[in-house]
């Protein structure tokens, strides 16, 4: 434990003294509060007696969820950054996932003398389930925000993004509440839309 703390302290000290313009990599953490506002189901399955059941429906309900991600960023130049993020995220009430996301960010840094400015970002990746009710899916994200330069080696990003997650849910029999066997499932698609408000700190 002491060895890990020593390594972390040395890394933090190195990042603090190396000039920002000379650094190619930075590390940070991002937390966000997200609000699911719409979901879309498109499922089809066969019952045990041979009937086919089709379900297409759009649901509009507001559900607050949270997300905490660690990030490693390659600073291509003062304006363009590419990050790899992963951590812990809510998906829907009772469902959680581990997102693995590659994200690109372009900062209009020349707008301010400090190097901060408005940014655009977009990302895509995988959604790994933490519960059995769904199988692995995919996510895409896009939005904008503002990057504040706190010190030459530290900045804070405030972001607003739209996130869309696709996954294949398990389907439950409405009469028995039991999961429909995979062999009886012809189609199982679900899309979940959310708006995300994020705060990220990078050093």
N, C-alpha and C positions, 0 to 999 in steps of 0.2 A: 504493500500500500504506500509506504514512504517513497519507494522508488518511483511509482507512478506519479505521485505528487511532485517529486523533484523534476521528472521529465516534463510534466505539464508546466511547472514554474519556469524552467529554462526556455521552453518553447514560447511562452508568453513574453518573457524578457527579450528574446531575440526579435519577436514580431514588433515589440514596442520600440526598439532602437533602430531597426532597419528602415530607411526612408521608404515612404509609400511608393514613390515612383520606381524604386529598385526591386520591389517585391512582386513576384509572379503569382504567389498563392496567398490566400487568406482563409480564415476559418471563422465560423460564427454559429449562431443559433437563431431560429425564427419561430415565433409563436403567433398563432392566428385564431381569431374568433370567426367562425363560418356560420352561414345561415342557409340551410337547404330550403329552396322555395318551390321546386317542382321536380317530379320524377315521372318516368314513363316506363310502363311494363308492356312487354310483348311476349306472351308465352303461349305454348300449345302442348297438350299432352293427351295420352290415351288412358282411359279408365280401365279398371280390371275387367269390365264387361265389354270393352271394345269401343265405347263412345269416345269421340274426339272433342276436347274442350279447348276453345280459343279465348284468349283474354288480351285485349289491348285497352289500356287505360292511362290517362294522365292524372296525376294527383298533385294538387297545389296546397301544400301545407308548410308552414314555417317551423323549422326545427333548428335550434342553435346547437352547434358542435364545436369542438376545439381541436387544435393541432399544434404539435411541437416538433420541430425538425432541426437536425444538425446539418451544417453545410460546409462543404469545401469548395473554394472558388478559385478558378484560374483567371487572373487579371490579364486579358489579352493586350489591352491598352487602357489608358485612363478612362475611356468611355464604354468599352465592351468587356463584359464579364460572362463567364460560363461556369455554372455551379452544379454540383451533384448534392442532392438533399435526400435525407431519409430520417425516419423517426416514428412517431405515433400519431394517429389521426382518427377522429370519429368519421363515420360515413353516414349512418342513419341511427335513430334511437335503437340502442342495443347491439349495434354493429360497429366494430373497430377494424382498422387496417394498418399495415405498415406500407406507406408509399415509398417508392424508389423513383426519384424524379431527376431528370436532366433539365436545367433551366438556363436560358440565355437572357441577359439584361443589357440594354443599351441606355447609358446615362448621358443626358445632354449636359455634360459637366461644364462646358464653356459658358453656360448661362450665368454662373456665379463665380466670383473670384476665388472662393474657397474650394471649388471643385465639386460641390454638391449640385443637385439639380433634379429636374424631372426625369423619370426613367420609364421605359417600356420593357415589359418582360413577357416571356412565353416559355412554357415547359410541357413536357410529356413524360410518361413513365408507366410503371406497373403498380398495381394495388394488391398487396398480399394480405389475405384474410387472417384475422385473429379468432374468428368464430366459424363454426361449421355452416351457418345458414347461407354462405355464398362461396363461390370459387374465385380464384384469382382473376383480376380484371385489369383495366387500363384507365389512365386518367390523362386529361389535357387541361392546361391552365393558360390564361392570358390576362394581362391587365397593365396597370400603370401605378405610379407612386412618386415619392420624393425621397431623395437621398441626402442626408445631412452629414457633413464632414465635422466630426467632433474634435479629432486631433489628426495630425498628418497620417497616422496609422490606424485610425478607427472611424467607422461611419455607421450611421443608423438609417435604415430604410423603412419608410412607412408605405405600405402597399395596399391596393384594392384590386382584387382579381376575381375573375369568373372561373370556377372549376367544374368540370364535367367528368364524372366517373361512370364507366361502363363495367358491369359485371354480370355473371350468370348466377341468379339466385336459385336456391332450392325451391321447389313448388310443393305446396301443401294441399292435401285433399280437403276441401271445405267441409266434408261430412265427418271425417275421422281425425283431422288435424295431423295426419301422418304424412311424411315426405313421400312424394311420388317417386317410384324407382326411376333411376336414370334411363333404363331401357324403354320406359314409357314416355319419356320427355322428347318431344320433337323440336321444341324451340324454347329457350329461356334467356331472355335479354332484359336488362334493366339499366336505365340511365338516370343518374341523380345529378341535378344542377344545384350549385351553391355559389353565393357571393362570400368572399373571404376578405377580412380586414387584418393585415399582418404588421408585425413589428419585428425587424431583424437587426441584430448587432453583429458586426464583423470587425475582426482585428487582423 
